[in-house]
Every structure is written in structure tokens, then in C-alpha cells.
Amino acid sequence: MEFSAEVIASLIGGTIEGDPSVRINNFAKIEEGRPGCISFLANDKYLHYLHETQSSVVIVNRDFQTEGQTKATLIRVDDAYEAIAKLMTIYESMKPKKKGIDKLAFIAASAEIGEDCYIAPFAYIGENVRIGRGTQIYPHAVVYDGASVGEDTTLYANVSVYHDCKIGNRCVIHSGAVIGADGFGFAPTEQGYEKIPQIGIVTIEDDVEIGANTCVDRSTMGSTYVRKGVKLDNLVQIAHNDDIGENTVMSAQAGVAGSTKIGQWCMFGGQVGIGGHATIANRTMAGAQAGIPNTIKREGTAIQGSPAIDGKRFWRASVVFKQLPELDATVSKMKKEIEELKRQIAGK
């Protein structure tokens, strides 16, 4: 596919500086630009590449001030990062989708497969499964009995969707993810740990993306919920009976213990850990490796550290922490001086 700068500008609401007829057919990072590619500049750290890049077109913010001439045609937009994301989404949507059921796929007789689906070789579709229109299921993906997958959803290779779980429309689940494995439920006895049956399900709502090797456990009873628009990175753990609020995002290796309810539009950095039976307010932001043991009630809270505290307080404390050896030496010296003063006063 090939487009002119003029067409691209119309798609993203931009204005052109340079040659509107220049044509592009690919994307590239600004530092790796090639003729025929489009790049973007949203971070001043990459500013010096603007005059060096070989990309034919570069998307920049409207208020960006250029210094000297640039080889590339510029498209000015309100938000360069948002514009390139929109353009890449349009580009991706124009790629032809695979269709058809491969003869090497296994599909149970009672399964219902919608129109225009793609079922790859060695995929497994169990009894009474429902697959929506336009969904793509890649090799070695498994959808167990009674599960349902909505329309225009993609299950990449080696995804496992356990029995009776529900996946919505326009979801993307990456390779190795497991939806609906048993929650971690065991009752201690004198003989050891007795397994508590996990008889619930997982419900994944619309427009959710789940990264590779992420696990969402089925509930003990009822359902574990991943609400509309949630984005989970690779290697995230969502435990049984959790409820992850709409449009919340979690980076790699984040983990949520059981029966925790997380609000909408929350953001969690890598390796954030959240304790069980907690309630996390809407728009909570937790920095990487934050440990959250308890409920957070105030919306818009920004936290850091383990156990997590107010983010600004954490960074002030971090500065002090770095100085602890010197502070300890100073305090010891002051203690000796105070003792000496006490002795002098007592001797008078």
C-alpha cells in the first residue's frame, strides 16, 4: 500500500510543510528512516534526528519549532504520538484478513462458527463453543467446551481458553496466554492442602488486549472480570474473582491477588503487586515495583514504593535514603559531642 503525504494529512487532520505529493509505503523510527517511510517526532531527545533522517515524511506537533531546513516533508498535528498511532491502526485495518477453516483444525460438531472466520491448522474448538463472525484462531490455540469468543477477535498461537469462559468482541489475546485456569485455592488440612474446586468462569469484555503468557484465573464462584478496554502486558497475573475496571492498563509482570476490585482508567507499572480483597479507586497510578497491600480510596492517587506510599513522598524519602550513611555518621558524631558537653557541664 502506498499513500501520498496529502492523503495521510487528511486522515490524521494534519497540515503539510513540504511536498504534498511525496509517497510513502512503510513506517520507520526517525533514527532508522529510509526513503518512502513515514516517521514521527514527539520527544525532544530525538530532535537531532530530524535533520538526519532519510524518511520521506515526519509527523510533528503543531507547536514544534524547526531549526533550519529539513529534507523530509512535515505533517503538523495536535499530538504526533496520537496521530501515528491512529495512522498505524488505519494501516493495520487495511491488511487483508485470513479466512477459512483449515482441514487440519479440529472443530466439534456442536460448535458454532461465524462467517468469515479463520481457523488455523491444529487449532482445537470444543463442544458447544461459539465463535463470532470474523474471528481468527491461530495454530494450537484451544477453546474448550462451552466457551464463547466474540466477533473480530484474534487468538494467537497456543492461547488456551478454558471451558465456559467468555471473550468479547475485538479482543486480541497473544500467544501463550491462558484464560480460565483454576484460581489458586487450597484449604490447609492436617494431611496437606485440599484443593477448593474453582467452578466459576472468566469474562473478558470487548476491546481487551492481553499480552503473551499472561494468565487470567477463573473464579471460585461467579466470574473473574476483565472489563471493556483493559490492556494487559505480557506475563501479567490476574487471580480468581478479580474485577479489573474499564480501560485500566498493566505493564509486564504486574500481579493482582484474589478478590480484588480495580477501578477504571488505572495505570500500573512493571512488577506492581496488589494484595487480595482490596479495592483500588479509579485512576490510581502505581509506579514500577510498587507494593499495594490495602485498599486505596482516593481517586487519582499516584503511589510508589513497597509498601506503596504517595509518589512525591516516596521520591523525597529516596533522596534521604541515599544519604543515610552520611546522616548516620553525622548523628553518631553529634551524639559524641552531646555526651562530651554533658560531661563538661556536669563537671562545673
Protein Blocks (a to p, Z undefined) as FASTA:
>chain_A
ZZdfklmmmmnopacedjfkbccfbdcdfklgcehiacddfbfklmmmmmmpmbfbdcdd
fklccedjdfbdcdddfblmlmmmmmmmmmmmmpccdedjdfkbccdfkbccdehiacde
hiacdehiacdehiacdehiacdehiacdehiacdehiacdehiacdehiacdehiaehi
acddddddfkbccddddfbdcdddehiacdehiacdddfbhjadddehiacdehiacdeh
iacdehiacdehiacdehiacdehiacdehiacdehiacdehiacdehiacfbdcfbghi
acedjddddfklmmmmmmmmmmmmmmmmmmmmmmmmmmmmmmmmmmZZ
